[in-house]
Structures are given as C-alpha cells and as structure tokens.
Amino acid sequence: MFLKAQLQWNVIIPADNLDAKGLALQKAIIVRLMDEFAAKKAASSLGYFLAVTSLDKVGEGRVRQHSGDVLFPVTFTCLTYKAFSGEVLEGEVHKILKHGVFIRCGPVENIYLSHLKMQGYSFVPGENPIFMSEKAAKIEKGVKLRVMVIGVRYMEAEKEFQAVANLDGDFLGPI
Amino acid sequence: MGDKAGGKGGAKSALKTPLSSGFELNNGSTKSRKGMNVQFEFEDRGGKRDKAANGGKNPVKKPTPPLQLRVEQELPENVTCLMDCEAAQVLEGIQEQMVVLSEDPAIKIPASFDKGLQRAKRGNNYTSLQSVQEVLQNLKKHGVADSELCLIANIHPESADEVFSLVPSLKGKKNKLLEPLNSALDELSKIECSA
C-alpha cells in the first residue's frame, strides 16, 4: 500500500554551500535531502522510500562548532510503499521453487508463497518448473497472482522487506 | 478479469506448519545464493491457550479468525494511506520532471522509484481520480477506515461478497454497509478503464 508521510529530518550543509542570497542554499538543502532520502532507501515503519513530493518547512540553521557546517531541521512530505499483513495485493511470479514461489509487487521483491498455502496446486518439475492445479490452472514465471499477505519482516542490514503470502481463500488466485 | 480461484466453495486452509519457525530458501539440492533463514512474526491464534483451558483433553480446533488489516494501528503519526491511483498521479508528475532532474548529476532518485511507479500505474484503472475519491468518501461516512477504502479501490472488486471476503474487518458492519457498498461498486465500475 502506498503511504504519504510527513517527516522531519536534519540536513547538514557544508559551509561552502552557504550563500548570502539564499537561492543556492535552498537548492543545496533540497539536493542534500534527496541524497539522504535515496541513501536511506527504506524504514521499517514506512516501507520503501519512493520520492520526496514537497518541501514543507526549513527551520533555523544551527552551526556545528567543529566543522562549521550548518544543520537545518527540514520538514518534508514523501511517498513510500509498504506491504501490510492482511493486505490483498497482485504480484508477479518471478521464481518457482519446489516448495513455493516468489512473487514481486512494486519494490517488494521477495513475497514467498509456500506450497502449503496453495491448496490444490502441485509442483511440476522440468526445465521451466510450474505449479499446476487440479483444474489445470498454471502458476509459472510471469503469472499474476492475487494473494493475501500474512506476514512481513524488515531486514535492517539489507534495508529490504520480505513477506509471506497466502493463496487459499475466496477471490484469491491467478488473474 | 481472468480465472480467479473464486466462489464461496473455496476453502481456507489452517496452518499446517508453524510459519513462525525459521525456514531456508532451497532450490532442490542446491541452496539459494543468499541461503537466508527467515522468521516472521504472526498473530498468536490462541492455539496454546485453548489447550491449556481444556486441560489437554481433546483439544477442539477452533477455526482461525481471518487476518485483519490493521494499517491504522501500525502507522506512525503524520502518515496516511494512498490509493494506487493517487500514488500514480503523484509519481507520474515526478516522472515528467525526470528529464530536467536527470540533467543535474547531484540530484539522486531513490532506487525504488521506478518499481513504485510501475506498481502504481498497474493499479490505476480509473478514468478520474476525483470521482474515485468522491465515491469512496461516501463509504467513509459509514465507518470504513482509510486503509480499507484504499484496499477496495486497489482490488477493483466486482461484488460486495468479494469485498467482505478480502477485507474481513468490514464483516462486522455487513448489514450496515451492504447497500452503500453495492452503490459504491456500481459507481466505481462506471469510472473504471477497460483494460
């Protein structure tokens, strides 16, 4: 699900970017903010960072004594994407394994659907393995599935989310 | 839309293996490159408590309650949900500026931007964002939460049954919601683009 968040971060501007006229300073703050935003990549409470949409407020700068840099508290609005437990989403199968499949949806690449949560489907090995149902419905690479997310985990070190999904339920399945 | 595994006959399976235990990613005889152990946190379904209450005698398996969407409880302050169509409008606006933005090498675009944009575009099947917002605002008056509204808009349901099945948190208000929901779905189907 997409989220719109208003955040406050501290942006540090090196002394040589400080300009009396102010325009270059404004640009420097925006560029530095976007740099940090892109570097942070994701957060456990907000999901994957997608874009800064507006700069709402720039507070008073505070000079850092040893370096001469200036710290500005900046309030901005951004767009993020996060998968939630209980959410229904449509993803594309990108990897088929013996015990389940991996689905991607937006920036979330690793949504795991176990064969235990795919009632009626059995694994068909081969050069291009697939899962086939009793009614001859196929789940193979590239197929779009509507699933319900039943668990989400954030890995701080990799800055990535992983999720577990369920296909067993009314109105869930291949699209 | 396609061959969905739909219908009221579809059974929900109980968890056969406790998914709260870690599991490895394996591809037959070889381990995946990452070989990660993953553990997920799930809601306690009360299985252990039930056994204790019965004193270990013939524990009765209660049907597990459906997983509820609890976005509002998990979200920090100053964070709101957006529908796919709303996000698509914002992201497409940024994409239009991309030519100008990319001329300046100092400006960095987040790695997830493109994937987020593709996702939003795929979920945006409506001709008018404003109409979608107006239709769903009517449902909000009947006590539907923002996250539930977003989910309804994103899944493009064809019937009220589909909504109640995929958004179990609304089942409690089924009697109150049935009529306004049917009306909202009729309106949404009129403003949906044909794929």
Interface residues (C-beta under 8 A of the other chain):
Chain A: M1 F2 L3 K4 A5 Q6 L7 V31 M34 D35 F37 A38 A39 K41 A42 S45 L46 Y48 F49 L50 A51 T53 L79 Y81 F84 S85 G86 E87 V88 L89 E90 L97 K98 H99 C105 G106 P107 Y112 S114 L116 K117 Q119 G120 S133 A137 R146 M148 I150 G151 V152 R153 Q162 V164 L167 D168 G169 D170 F171 L172 G173 P174 I175
Chain B: M1 G2 D3 K4 A5 G6 G7 K8 G10 A11 K12 S13 L15 K16 T17 L19 L25 N26 N27 G28 V38 Q39 F40 E41 F42 E43 L67 Q68 L69 R70 V71 E74 L75 P76 N78 V79 T80 C81 L82 M83 D84 E86 A87 V90 L91 I94 D104 A106 I107 K108 I109 P110 A111 S112 F113 K115 G116 L117 Q118 R119 A120 R122 G123 S147 C150 L151 N154 I155 P157 D161 E162 S165 L166 V167 P168 S169
